[in-house]
Amino acid sequence: MPLVYVVEDDEDINDLLVYNLKKEGFNVKSFLNSLEALNIIKRENPDVILLDIMLPDMDGLEFCKTVKSDPEMEDIPIIMITAKSTEIDKIVGLELGADDYITKPFSIREVIARIRAILRRSKRKEKPNIFRYKGLTINPENFQITVDGKNVSLTAKEFKLLMFLINSDGKILSRERILSELWKDDLEVYDRTVDVHIKKLRDKLGRYGTCIQTVRGLGYKWNTE
């Protein structure tokens, strides 16, 4: 069920949008100010944001700029909803990264149609192989890893080891299993080889290195809980 954020300070309009979106089967979270939404958006990554421009704390244009300039949030589609209808307002919003623009007064049917169109486009562009956990992003297609927005360089073996752990769905991987999977063509390798690579991985992943847990006497596993 797609998660839609409604960021609108007019309570009547906010309630109207929430009611009708839920009626159409969307999961909805509403906010009367932008700062509250920004505080939790990274944890949840909504599928689309309905965003008013005229907000009391941070206006919608600044909100949009903040979201679209953050690598962790830049792919979240934003639909601007505002009473401002001049061409320059639309241009500024779109240049800041907004994906669509609706002016008040609006038709609920139009809003829902725009949301569905955005979600279809997002689905086509979606990269299902990309792994995200908080500030950790891993793209297996181009071997790119970012930790809190900074690129991290891994060796081919380190990258394969990391993906092996992540793709094991929390299962414990013994040193023997890891060696047979990743070092099967090497004639002389030892258990210590795995430990050394694990240590290097933890160091490079920074605060996310703790996700690689040691299970004493058994091996290693990836755990984000």
C-alpha positions in Angstrom: 0.0 0.0 0.0 1.7 3.3 -1.1 2.5 5.7 1.7 1.5 9.3 0.9 2.6 12.3 3.0 0.2 15.2 3.1 2.0 18.4 4.2 -0.6 21.1 4.4 -1.3 23.6 7.1 -4.9 24.3 6.3 -6.7 21.7 8.5 -9.8 21.5 6.4 -7.9 20.8 3.2 -5.6 18.4 5.1 -8.5 16.5 6.4 -10.2 16.4 3.0 -7.1 15.0 1.3 -6.5 12.4 4.0 -10.1 11.2 4.0 -10.3 10.8 0.2 -6.8 9.2 -0.1 -7.5 6.6 2.5 -10.9 6.0 0.8 -8.9 5.2 -2.4 -6.7 2.7 -0.5 -3.6 4.8 0.2 -1.7 4.7 3.5 -1.6 8.4 4.6 0.3 10.5 7.1 -0.6 14.1 7.5 1.4 17.0 8.8 0.4 20.6 9.5 4.0 21.9 9.2 7.1 20.9 7.1 9.6 20.5 9.9 7.7 17.7 11.6 7.5 15.9 8.2 11.3 16.3 7.6 12.1 14.9 11.0 10.7 11.5 10.1 10.8 11.3 6.3 14.3 9.6 6.2 13.0 6.8 8.4 10.0 6.1 6.3 10.7 7.2 2.8 7.1 7.8 1.6 6.1 6.9 -1.9 4.9 10.4 -2.7 4.6 13.8 -0.9 1.7 16.2 -1.4 3.2 19.5 -0.5 1.7 23.0 0.1 3.9 25.9 -0.7 2.6 28.3 2.0 3.6 26.7 5.2 4.2 28.4 8.6 7.7 27.1 9.5 9.6 26.2 6.3 7.8 27.0 3.0 7.2 24.3 0.5 9.9 25.5 -1.9 12.6 25.3 0.7 11.2 21.9 1.8 11.4 20.6 -1.7 14.9 21.9 -2.1 16.0 20.2 1.1 14.5 16.8 0.1 15.8 16.8 -3.4 19.3 17.8 -2.4 19.6 14.9 0.0 20.8 11.6 -1.6 18.7 9.6 0.9 15.5 11.4 -0.2 16.0 12.8 -3.7 14.0 10.0 -5.4 10.8 10.7 -3.4 8.3 12.2 -5.8 6.8 15.6 -4.7 3.5 17.1 -6.0 3.1 20.8 -5.1 -0.3 21.9 -4.1 -0.7 25.6 -3.7 -3.0 28.6 -4.2 -0.2 30.3 -6.1 -0.9 29.8 -9.8 1.5 32.2 -11.6 3.9 30.7 -14.1 7.0 31.7 -12.2 5.9 29.8 -9.1 5.4 26.7 -11.1 8.8 27.1 -12.8 10.6 27.6 -9.5 8.9 24.6 -7.9 9.7 22.4 -10.9 13.3 23.6 -11.1 13.8 22.7 -7.4 12.8 19.2 -8.3 9.0 19.0 -7.8 7.6 16.2 -10.0 4.2 17.8 -10.5 2.1 20.9 -9.7 -1.6 21.3 -8.8 -3.2 24.6 -8.0 -6.1 25.3 -5.6 -9.0 24.9 -5.9 -8.4 21.4 -7.1 -10.5 18.3 -7.9 -9.9 15.3 -5.6 -10.1 13.1 -8.6 -7.3 15.1 -10.3 -5.1 14.8 -7.2 -5.6 11.0 -7.1 -5.0 10.7 -10.8 -1.8 12.7 -10.5 -0.6 10.5 -7.6 -1.2 7.3 -9.5 0.6 8.7 -12.5 3.6 9.6 -10.4 3.6 6.2 -8.8 3.5 4.5 -12.2 6.5 6.5 -13.4 8.4 5.9 -10.1 7.8 2.2 -10.5 9.2 2.2 -14.0 12.3 4.1 -12.8 12.6 2.0 -9.6 15.9 0.1 -9.1 14.8 -2.9 -7.1 18.4 -4.0 -6.5 19.3 -0.9 -4.6 19.7 -1.6 -0.8 18.9 1.2 1.6 19.1 1.3 5.4 19.0 4.8 7.0 22.1 6.6 5.6 23.5 3.5 4.0 22.9 3.0 0.2 24.3 0.2 -1.9 23.9 -0.1 -5.6 25.1 -3.6 -6.7 24.8 -2.6 -10.4 27.6 -0.1 -10.3 29.2 -1.2 -7.0 28.5 2.2 -5.5 28.2 2.6 -1.7 27.4 5.7 0.2 27.5 6.1 4.0 25.6 9.2 5.2 26.0 10.8 1.7 29.8 10.0 1.4 31.1 7.5 -1.2 32.9 4.5 0.2 35.4 2.4 -1.7 35.3 -1.3 -1.3 37.5 -4.0 -2.9 35.6 -6.5 -5.1 35.9 -9.2 -2.4 34.7 -6.8 0.4 31.7 -5.9 -1.8 30.8 -9.5 -2.4 31.2 -10.3 1.3 28.9 -7.4 2.2 26.2 -8.4 -0.3 26.5 -12.1 0.8 25.7 -11.1 4.4 22.9 -8.7 3.5 21.2 -11.2 1.1 21.3 -13.9 3.7 18.2 -12.5 5.4 19.8 -12.5 8.9 21.0 -16.1 8.8 24.3 -16.8 10.4 27.1 -17.5 7.9 29.9 -19.7 9.2 33.5 -18.8 8.2 33.6 -22.1 6.2 30.5 -21.1 4.3 31.9 -17.7 3.5 35.2 -19.2 2.4 33.6 -21.8 0.1 31.4 -19.1 -1.4 33.8 -16.3 -1.9 37.2 -17.9 -2.0 36.3 -21.2 -3.7 39.0 -20.7 -6.4 41.8 -19.9 -4.0 44.0 -22.8 -3.0 45.3 -21.4 0.3 42.9 -19.5 2.5 42.2 -19.6 6.2 39.5 -18.7 8.7 41.5 -15.6 9.6 41.0 -14.3 6.0 37.3 -13.8 6.7 37.9 -12.1 10.0 40.3 -9.6 8.4 37.8 -8.8 5.7 35.0 -8.4 8.2 37.1 -5.9 10.2 37.9 -3.8 7.1 34.2 -3.8 6.2 33.2 -2.6 9.6 35.7 0.2 9.5 34.6 1.3 6.1 30.9 1.2 6.9 31.4 3.5 9.9 28.4 3.5 12.2 26.8 0.8 10.1 29.6 -1.6 10.7 27.8 -2.7 13.8 25.2 -4.3 11.5 27.7 -7.0 10.9 27.4 -9.1 14.1 29.7 -11.7 15.4 27.9 -14.8 16.6 30.5 -16.4 18.9 31.5 -19.9 17.8 29.3 -19.8 14.7 30.2 -17.0 12.3 28.7 -13.7 11.2 25.3 -12.3 10.3 23.8 -9.0 9.1 21.4 -7.5 11.6 19.7 -4.1 11.5 17.4 -4.6 14.5 
